[in-house]
Amino acid sequence: MTIHSRIIGTGSYLPAKVLTNQDLERMVDTTDEWVFTRTGIRQRHVAADNENASDLALAASRRAIEAAGIRPQDIGLIVVATTTPDMVFPSTACILQAKLGIRNSPAFDMQAVCSGFVYGLAAANQFMRSGQYGYALVVGAEVYSRILDWKDRSTCVLFGDGAGAVVLKRDNAPGIMSCHLHADGSYAGMLSVPGTVRGGAVSGRPLLKMEGNTVFKFAVKVLDEVAAEALAANHLRKSDLDWLIPHQANIRIIQATARKLGLSMEKVVTTVERHANTSAASIPLALDEAVRDGRIRAGQHVLLAGVGGGFTWGSVLIKW
């Protein structure tokens, strides 16, 4: 008998503080019109000083576990996708595990930047298919506000903080139909946070830098390719897709991807206007919203697709 995994619960969390484009007008040389017309972003959430990635992950995880109808102790595997961990080590996944009151289950972080949740879901799916685990928790959690240069108007307007989580259950029928992951490290300098810790001090500049035009062009290209790859692997047509949930980086990237797939925007879940780019958290945040408001229903085909620094990119095709 073939073992599969299925998402049975979703959850999300956004910090209470909201930073609007109008707020940013008082901080950097920008305007609401400039930001919105180029990105589709109106606002973003910013974590409180005492909130770390594990705290955001904890709130989202509790909601996903509650939605799944299980206990935290039932979780056999924890994967946390984050670019902004609580500390160098231990992993944010281990910190989250302790906060959930779980012991002994394997827990590790996944670092693939904005593709992190897709990578984490693909990794968890492989573990689940081994038959060792009954339930797995996959989380995307980010506090990008900590790694932004708030004087750089080209980048600080793009990002926000948040977390999203899903619970996977071992199943005989496929929920996750296929996963497709890629990377090309030759683009590493195009989107990065090049600072490191050396001898107790920060070496380099630990703030985000990005070549926006290169990232934009690359993202549109590979999101289309990885979506086509997923459909071909499952012998599906573009018209068979019920929902596309892409990484929420920029509304123009999302619209260009939808056009290439021949999808109307009514079939695309977007949260970028309210959340901005929450990196590894963006896809699970959007997924949770669409599940809870009833847009995603049993039997539908849902495609998750992300691209991020590295460059990394990938997709997960799901039969809900």
URMO-V695905 format. One record per backbone hydrogen bond with DSSP energy under -0.5 kcal/mol. NH is the residue of the N-H (numbers start at 1). CO is the residue of the C=O. If there is no record, write none. Layout:
BEGIN
nh->{NH NH}
co->{CO CO}
END
This chain:
BEGIN
nh->{4 6 8 8 9 11 13 17 19 20 21 24 25 26 26 27 28 30 35 36 37 38 39 40 40 41 42 43 44 46 51 52 55 56 57 58 59 60 61 62 63 64 65 66 67 68 69 69 70 74 75 76 77 78 79 80 81 81 82 82 95 96 97 98 99 100 101 101 102 106 108 110 112 115 116 119 120 121 122 123 124 125 126 127 128 129 130 130 131 132 136 137 138 139 140 141 142 144 146 147 148 150 152 153 155 156 158 159 160 161 162 163 164 165 166 167 168 169 170 171 175 176 177 177 178 180 182 184 187 188 190 191 191 192 195 196 198 198 201 203 206 207 208 209 211 212 215 216 217 218 219 220 221 222 223 224 225 226 227 228 229 230 231 232 233 234 234 235 236 240 241 242 243 244 245 246 247 249 251 254 255 256 257 258 259 260 261 262 262 263 267 268 269 270 274 275 276 277 278 281 282 285 286 287 288 289 290 291 292 293 294 295 296 297 300 302 302 303 304 304 305 306 308 311 312 313 314 315 316 317 318 319 320 320}
co->{171 169 6 167 167 165 163 46 44 18 42 20 21 22 23 24 24 28 31 32 33 34 35 35 36 35 273 273 19 17 48 50 52 52 53 54 55 56 57 58 59 60 61 62 63 64 65 66 65 71 72 135 135 106 137 108 79 139 80 110 91 92 93 94 95 96 97 98 97 76 78 80 110 112 113 115 116 117 118 119 120 121 122 123 124 125 126 127 128 127 168 77 166 79 164 81 162 160 143 144 145 148 149 151 152 152 155 155 277 45 142 13 140 11 138 9 136 6 134 4 5 5 175 317 317 315 313 311 184 185 187 187 188 209 205 203 196 201 198 196 204 205 147 192 190 210 211 212 213 214 215 216 217 218 219 220 221 222 223 224 225 226 227 228 229 230 231 232 231 237 238 301 301 267 303 244 305 247 39 250 251 252 253 254 255 256 257 258 259 258 264 265 244 268 271 271 272 158 276 278 279 281 282 283 284 285 286 287 288 289 291 290 290 295 297 300 318 243 302 316 245 314 312 308 308 182 306 180 304 178 302 175 300 318}
END
